[in-house]
Amino acid sequence: MMADLAIKLGLIGIFIAGFVLNVGGLHAWVERKQSALMQDRIGANRAFIILPWRWAAPINWLLRPLNVLGLFHPVADAVKMFTKEDFIPPKGDRFLHTLAPFVSMFFALAAFAGIPFGDRLVLGERVIELQIAKIDIALLYIFAMLSLGVYGVILAGFASKSNYALLGSLRASAQMISYEIALGISIIGVILIYGTLDMQEMVRAQGKLLFGFLPMWGIFLQPVAFFIFMAAALAETKRIPFDLPEGESEIIGYFVEYSGMKFGIFFMVDFIETVMVACLMTTLFFGGWQVPYLYPDGFHFPWGGVIPVNSLVYVLAGVASFTVKVLFFCWLFMTVRWTLPRFRYDQLMTLGWKVLFPISLVNVVLTALAVLVYKVVI
């Protein structure tokens, strides 16, 4: 019993603290550096550490690459956020004002419990699922956690006792709820094809081959759902071109009355939700931890031949595959952010209700008919 608990705590530490929080934190640096590269600028290079003592020359030499790349900027951001004044409006609700960012952060992190980041690891007689919580309806659980995050947005505007913040929270929650509908409907086709809400089983199903050579990834079976999901997910995470809740230069956001680390938590939640969306796109449409043609006993190539691999190598290759795919989508979302302009609010709602929603419904109907015909014929 204690051993199982230790394993679960280890998985939480490795995946949540070791991967999710670090990738989310590095988004602040990536946002500066990638935008600089795309706009032909130098980018983040102002936060650096140089020790003044002569004996520290070797340490400064080791720190030089980090200084050149500007990797100390996330550290500087954290120091700045923690040391700034925590301002609460005089008429605001102190308890709810403090609770709101933590509600958003809690549900954003809790959603990762259902994400499988590798195949089962067998150590002697013990079988370890590389998934924090083995949930049969993991997909439903993840969407429930993401939906509950809306409460943090609403609380932030309500607790501030500011009309601007309240209107900003209403606009943000309306946007998130609107696109969650298209987001949820878009994956029904994927569920119909794989026949499960268990994320781990869904990934294993994508290890099969179509026509003997093409992996059964969701992108090949549900390409329309993929593009709907990506657009709706960007709106759900409030990223450009759907970042109206955070367009401080043009409109008032729901966290206008927040400062210090509470403000930082709201921004961190957006980055963490971006990592979550990247995990979902990887799991639902790009095979999750699957490596094409790699099975527990080795590589099975379509043209014949098998290259045996060790079981531990197989599991590690799956974890590496999952990581690379997630990082690719994080890069893709950042590229979209610095390429497209911001929508007007009426354009945003029109896209969600009059374009993505009807297309997702049509896609579900056609997918259901295709699955029915396939079962009747087969």
Helices and strands as residue ranges (DSSP letters): H 2-12, I 13-20, H 21-38, G 54-56, H 57-69, H 73-83, H 94-110, G 111-114, E 121-123, E 126-128, H 138-148, H 150-159, H 163-186, H 188-194, H 199-205, E 209-210, E 214-215, H 218-221, H 223-236, G 244-246, H 260-285, E 294-295, E 298-300, E 306-308, H 311-337, H 345-350, I 351-356, H 357-377
